[in-house]
Amino acid sequence: MLRVLTVLFLTIAPCASAQIFKWVDAEGRTQFSDRPQTSVESTESAAESAADTDETAAPEEADTKPLLGPYSKFSVLSPGSNKILRQLQDNLDVNLLIAPPMITGQQLELVLDGVPVQTEKTAVTQFTLTGVAFGNHEIAAQIRNILGMIVARTPTVSFQLRKPLPPGVLP
């Protein structure tokens, strides 16, 4: 019995500590392998890799985690993080940085307060959103592949949209 347990342990132990490599391919799909690829994330075990996927993450966490995917840079340039925008109109100018340019067939979505508000199939990086309520907001952008899966996501930017102060009133 002891011999069987020893053989079983020696057989399973190397598998449990095997290094698994995770990366996103050119089509936005997550891939796993026991061999390293260029610019991959190494994980300690397959069980740990499975725990990192969006399927097991909480919905709020999965939707807000930054993800570069196949892009070297993807961020919201404006509005700035934690900025107070004082203006008369309920318009919001949004500027993004995407490098390299968006892959053909993918779609860009702006997400305001957790709700997709605009979708583009071109590599547009400047938007004006109208009808944005005055108050506190969060904005992010995400890119979806042809299958509708999110392949890249910017960090979420928090900001406030406020009306101008009356003359003589200090902020």
Kinemage of the C-alpha trace (Angstrom):
@kinemage 1
@onewidth
@group {chain A} dominant
@subgroup {mainchain}
@vectorlist {calphas} color= white
{ca met a 1} P 0.000 0.000 0.000
{ca leu a 2} L 2.806 2.406 0.914
{ca arg a 3} L 4.564 1.590 -2.355
{ca val a 4} L 1.408 2.418 -4.360
{ca leu a 5} L 0.955 5.738 -2.551
{ca thr a 6} L 4.625 6.641 -3.112
{ca val a 7} L 4.399 5.892 -6.852
{ca leu a 8} L 1.129 7.835 -7.089
{ca phe a 9} L 2.609 10.835 -5.263
{ca leu a 10} L 5.758 10.835 -7.431
{ca thr a 11} L 3.607 10.717 -10.562
{ca ile a 12} L 1.197 13.510 -9.571
{ca ala a 13} L 3.632 15.937 -7.862
{ca pro a 14} L 5.518 17.050 -11.013
{ca cys a 15} L 2.230 17.694 -12.829
{ca ala a 16} L 0.916 19.878 -10.026
{ca ser a 17} L 3.891 22.226 -10.188
{ca ala a 18} L 4.244 22.312 -13.987
{ca gln a 19} L 4.549 25.783 -15.429
{ca ile a 20} L 1.712 26.822 -17.737
{ca phe a 21} L 1.995 29.837 -20.047
{ca lys a 22} L -1.008 32.013 -20.915
{ca trp a 23} L -1.319 34.518 -23.791
{ca val a 24} L -3.874 36.158 -26.089
{ca asp a 25} L -3.453 35.348 -29.787
{ca ala a 26} L -3.922 37.766 -32.716
{ca glu a 27} L -7.648 36.955 -32.851
{ca gly a 28} L -8.173 37.815 -29.183
{ca arg a 29} L -8.469 34.231 -27.883
{ca thr a 30} L -6.777 33.195 -24.634
{ca gln a 31} L -4.299 30.353 -25.205
{ca phe a 32} L -2.491 28.043 -22.745
{ca ser a 33} L 0.665 25.985 -23.328
{ca asp a 34} L 3.508 24.279 -21.505
{ca arg a 35} L 5.939 26.147 -23.793
{ca pro a 36} L 6.621 29.894 -23.582
{ca gln a 37} L 5.488 32.209 -26.381
{ca thr a 38} L 6.538 35.807 -26.951
{ca ser a 39} L 5.175 38.154 -24.255
{ca val a 40} L 3.305 35.561 -22.203
{ca glu a 41} L 2.211 35.397 -18.604
{ca ser a 42} L 3.535 32.415 -16.661
{ca thr a 43} L 1.322 30.655 -14.143
{ca glu a 44} L 2.186 27.953 -11.636
{ca ser a 45} L -0.499 25.416 -12.522
{ca ala a 46} L -3.451 24.832 -14.774
{ca ala a 47} L -5.807 25.104 -11.790
{ca glu a 48} L -4.447 28.557 -10.997
{ca ser a 49} L -4.791 29.583 -14.668
{ca ala a 50} L -8.419 28.545 -14.701
{ca ala a 51} L -9.034 30.662 -11.613
{ca asp a 52} L -7.778 33.739 -13.500
{ca thr a 53} L -10.246 33.490 -16.390
{ca asp a 54} L -13.281 35.754 -16.702
{ca glu a 55} L -15.577 32.729 -16.321
{ca thr a 56} L -14.696 32.333 -12.638
{ca ala a 57} L -14.269 36.017 -11.766
{ca ala a 58} L -17.065 38.078 -10.294
{ca pro a 59} L -18.991 39.927 -13.039
{ca glu a 60} L -18.065 43.381 -11.700
{ca glu a 61} L -14.393 42.446 -11.433
{ca ala a 62} L -14.289 40.887 -14.910
{ca asp a 63} L -15.806 43.998 -16.489
{ca thr a 64} L -13.444 46.513 -14.875
{ca lys a 65} L -10.005 44.907 -14.946
{ca pro a 66} L -7.648 46.620 -17.431
{ca leu a 67} L -6.542 44.353 -20.275
{ca leu a 68} L -4.150 45.287 -23.085
{ca gly a 69} L -4.757 42.168 -25.165
{ca pro a 70} L -2.976 42.517 -28.518
{ca tyr a 71} L -2.320 46.247 -27.976
{ca ser a 72} L 0.794 47.844 -26.500
{ca lys a 73} L -1.154 50.926 -25.336
{ca phe a 74} L -4.870 51.367 -24.670
{ca ser a 75} L -6.084 54.105 -22.327
{ca val a 76} L -8.490 56.997 -21.789
{ca leu a 77} L -6.546 60.257 -22.244
{ca ser a 78} L -9.461 62.549 -21.397
{ca pro a 79} L -11.356 63.094 -19.248
{ca gly a 80} L -8.497 62.888 -16.771
{ca ser a 81} L -8.737 60.652 -13.753
{ca asn a 82} L -10.394 62.290 -10.716
{ca lys a 83} L -10.928 65.559 -12.615
{ca ile a 84} L -13.824 67.960 -12.073
{ca leu a 85} L -15.114 69.227 -15.413
{ca arg a 86} L -17.067 72.485 -15.062
{ca gln a 87} L -19.156 73.356 -18.102
{ca leu a 88} L -22.577 74.641 -19.118
{ca gln a 89} L -23.424 71.806 -21.494
{ca asp a 90} L -24.025 68.143 -20.775
{ca asn a 91} L -21.478 67.061 -23.411
{ca leu a 92} L -18.419 64.973 -22.663
{ca asp a 93} L -15.336 64.929 -24.882
{ca val a 94} L -13.520 61.591 -24.730
{ca asn a 95} L -10.068 60.936 -26.191
{ca leu a 96} L -8.476 57.473 -26.338
{ca leu a 97} L -5.024 56.121 -27.080
{ca ile a 98} L -4.825 52.843 -29.038
{ca ala a 99} L -1.488 51.525 -30.279
{ca pro a 100} L -1.049 49.846 -32.655
{ca pro a 101} L -4.247 50.825 -34.516
{ca met a 102} L -7.349 48.721 -33.917
{ca ile a 103} L -7.399 45.345 -35.687
{ca thr a 104} L -9.789 45.113 -38.650
{ca gly a 105} L -13.101 43.522 -37.686
{ca gln a 106} L -12.906 44.501 -34.029
{ca gln a 107} L -15.306 46.970 -32.382
{ca leu a 108} L -14.582 49.747 -29.912
{ca glu a 109} L -17.095 50.421 -27.129
{ca leu a 110} L -17.231 53.338 -24.731
{ca val a 111} L -18.623 52.328 -21.349
{ca leu a 112} L -20.059 55.098 -19.169
{ca asp a 113} L -21.054 54.117 -15.623
{ca gly a 114} L -20.948 50.430 -16.556
{ca val a 115} L -23.210 50.786 -19.620
{ca pro a 116} L -21.955 50.670 -23.230
{ca val a 117} L -22.931 54.039 -24.739
{ca gln a 118} L -21.221 54.058 -28.130
{ca thr a 119} L -19.804 51.427 -30.475
{ca glu a 120} L -17.464 52.038 -33.401
{ca lys a 121} L -16.122 49.636 -36.016
{ca thr a 122} L -13.361 52.035 -37.001
{ca ala a 123} L -10.288 53.193 -35.125
{ca val a 124} L -11.916 56.447 -33.988
{ca thr a 125} L -10.200 57.789 -30.883
{ca gln a 126} L -12.138 61.032 -30.270
{ca phe a 127} L -15.785 61.147 -29.237
{ca thr a 128} L -18.328 63.655 -27.958
{ca leu a 129} L -21.054 62.116 -25.823
{ca thr a 130} L -24.200 64.203 -25.404
{ca gly a 131} L -26.774 64.106 -22.637
{ca val a 132} L -24.313 63.119 -19.908
{ca ala a 133} L -25.881 63.952 -16.548
{ca phe a 134} L -24.071 66.286 -14.200
{ca gly a 135} L -22.525 64.354 -11.327
{ca asn a 136} L -19.956 61.618 -10.656
{ca his a 137} L -19.112 59.186 -13.456
{ca glu a 138} L -16.771 56.407 -14.512
{ca ile a 139} L -15.693 55.832 -18.092
{ca ala a 140} L -13.696 53.107 -19.832
{ca ala a 141} L -13.295 51.738 -23.329
{ca gln a 142} L -13.160 48.159 -24.495
{ca ile a 143} L -12.490 46.359 -27.755
{ca arg a 144} L -14.475 43.300 -28.814
{ca asn a 145} L -13.434 40.746 -31.424
{ca ile a 146} L -15.650 39.418 -34.223
{ca leu a 147} L -17.268 36.945 -31.789
{ca gly a 148} L -18.159 39.763 -29.373
{ca met a 149} L -15.592 38.757 -26.743
{ca ile a 150} L -13.681 41.530 -24.955
{ca val a 151} L -10.020 41.409 -26.037
{ca ala a 152} L -8.817 44.731 -24.556
{ca arg a 153} L -10.052 47.124 -21.871
{ca thr a 154} L -8.760 50.443 -20.537
{ca pro a 155} L -8.487 51.200 -16.845
{ca thr a 156} L -11.649 52.880 -15.535
{ca val a 157} L -11.396 56.657 -15.152
{ca ser a 158} L -13.482 58.447 -12.489
{ca phe a 159} L -14.471 62.088 -13.026
{ca gln a 160} L -17.131 64.656 -12.116
{ca leu a 161} L -19.195 66.722 -14.537
{ca arg a 162} L -20.345 69.931 -12.834
{ca lys a 163} L -21.970 73.211 -13.811
{ca pro a 164} L -19.789 76.321 -13.531
{ca leu a 165} L -19.789 78.082 -10.187
{ca pro a 166} L -21.534 81.484 -9.983
{ca pro a 167} L -19.181 84.486 -10.050
{ca gly a 168} L -17.540 85.098 -6.673
{ca val a 169} L -18.046 81.534 -5.393
{ca leu a 170} L -14.869 79.580 -4.605
{ca pro a 171} L -14.686 75.827 -5.271
